Amino acid sequence: MAGAVFATTVGANSASAVTPIIDPGKGIYLAVLFDRGETAALNNSPIPGLLDRVAPDGQTLMFVDPASRLPQDEDVVYASVPDVVAEAAVRNGVFGIGWYNPADNAGYPVRVVEILP
């Protein structure tokens, strides 16, 4: 399911760039999926801390990989955006974030996705 949550055209080489997804007709205002290298680079920057400010608790729908070790129960992931980025980077996964029409995103304006290998 997480793979269907974000779609992007990121090249396989190191010179690839994140391609934003903008599709208001599907409720997506802006979404990006970072590849493995980009997720690692993102983790080594101050950006996850900034993303945490624009993806606050209670306003963010998080989809973490079933193999995630982040604390969670059936309905809630008890982690911040930097926690999700860090786990994805350390475990060679990918990270995505998007801003959505809440009516199309279970009432949440932000969606975070982690996909692990």
C-alpha positions as CSV (number, residue, x, y, z in Angstrom):
1,M,0.0,0.0,0.0
2,A,2.8,2.5,0.9
3,G,4.2,2.2,-2.6
4,A,0.8,3.3,-4.0
5,V,0.7,6.2,-1.6
6,F,3.5,8.1,-3.4
7,A,4.5,7.9,-7.0
8,T,7.5,9.6,-8.4
9,T,10.1,9.5,-11.2
10,V,13.4,9.5,-9.5
11,G,16.4,8.3,-11.6
12,A,18.6,5.5,-10.4
13,N,21.9,7.4,-10.6
14,S,23.4,9.7,-8.0
15,A,22.5,12.8,-10.0
16,S,18.8,12.1,-9.7
17,A,16.5,14.7,-8.2
18,V,13.3,14.4,-6.3
19,T,10.2,15.0,-8.5
20,P,7.4,16.7,-6.7
21,I,3.9,15.2,-7.1
22,I,1.1,17.8,-7.4
23,D,-2.4,16.5,-8.2
24,P,-5.1,18.6,-6.6
25,G,-7.8,16.5,-8.3
26,K,-6.6,13.6,-6.1
27,G,-6.2,15.8,-3.0
28,I,-2.4,16.0,-3.3
29,Y,-1.2,19.5,-2.9
30,L,2.5,18.6,-2.8
31,A,4.2,15.2,-2.1
32,V,7.7,14.0,-2.6
33,L,9.4,10.5,-2.2
34,F,13.1,10.4,-1.6
35,D,15.1,7.5,-2.9
36,R,17.6,5.6,-0.6
37,G,20.5,8.0,-1.2
38,E,18.3,11.0,-0.8
39,T,16.8,9.7,2.4
40,A,20.3,9.1,3.8
41,A,21.3,12.7,2.8
42,L,18.1,14.1,4.2
43,N,18.9,12.3,7.5
44,N,22.3,14.0,7.6
45,S,20.8,17.5,7.3
46,P,18.7,19.8,9.5
47,I,15.7,19.4,7.3
48,P,13.9,16.6,9.2
49,G,13.7,18.9,12.2
50,L,12.1,21.6,10.0
51,L,9.7,19.1,8.5
52,D,8.6,18.1,12.0
53,R,7.4,21.7,12.5
54,V,5.2,21.5,9.4
55,A,4.0,18.0,10.1
56,P,2.9,18.3,13.8
57,D,1.5,15.6,16.0
58,G,-2.2,15.2,15.6
59,Q,-2.1,16.5,12.0
60,T,0.0,13.9,10.4
61,L,-1.1,10.5,9.1
62,M,1.9,8.1,9.3
63,F,2.4,5.0,7.3
64,V,5.5,3.1,8.5
65,D,6.7,-0.1,7.0
66,P,5.4,-3.3,8.7
67,A,9.0,-4.1,9.6
68,S,9.5,-0.7,11.4
69,R,10.9,-0.8,14.9
70,L,9.3,2.6,15.8
71,P,6.9,2.5,18.7
72,Q,3.3,2.1,17.5
73,D,0.0,0.4,18.2
74,E,-2.7,-0.5,15.7
75,D,-3.7,3.1,15.0
76,V,-0.8,5.4,16.1
77,V,2.9,5.7,15.3
78,Y,4.6,7.3,18.4
79,A,7.4,8.9,16.5
80,S,8.4,12.2,15.0
81,V,9.2,13.0,11.4
82,P,13.0,12.9,12.2
83,D,12.5,9.5,13.8
84,V,10.9,8.1,10.7
85,V,13.6,9.7,8.4
86,A,16.4,8.3,10.6
87,E,15.0,4.8,10.7
88,A,14.4,4.8,6.9
89,A,18.0,6.0,6.3
90,V,19.7,3.6,8.7
91,R,17.8,0.7,7.4
92,N,18.4,1.6,3.7
93,G,14.7,2.5,3.1
94,V,12.9,5.5,1.6
95,F,11.0,8.4,3.1
96,G,8.1,10.4,1.7
97,I,6.0,13.3,2.8
98,G,3.0,15.0,1.4
99,W,0.5,17.7,2.1
100,Y,-3.0,16.7,1.2
101,N,-6.6,17.8,1.3
102,P,-7.7,16.5,4.7
103,A,-10.9,15.2,3.2
104,D,-8.8,12.8,1.0
105,N,-6.4,11.8,3.8
106,A,-8.5,10.5,6.7
107,G,-8.9,14.1,8.1
108,Y,-5.1,14.8,8.2
109,P,-3.4,17.5,6.2
110,V,0.0,15.8,6.2
111,R,1.0,12.2,5.3
112,V,4.4,10.6,6.1
113,V,5.5,7.3,4.5
114,E,8.4,4.9,5.3
115,I,9.2,2.0,3.0
116,L,11.9,-0.4,4.1
117,P,13.6,-3.0,1.9
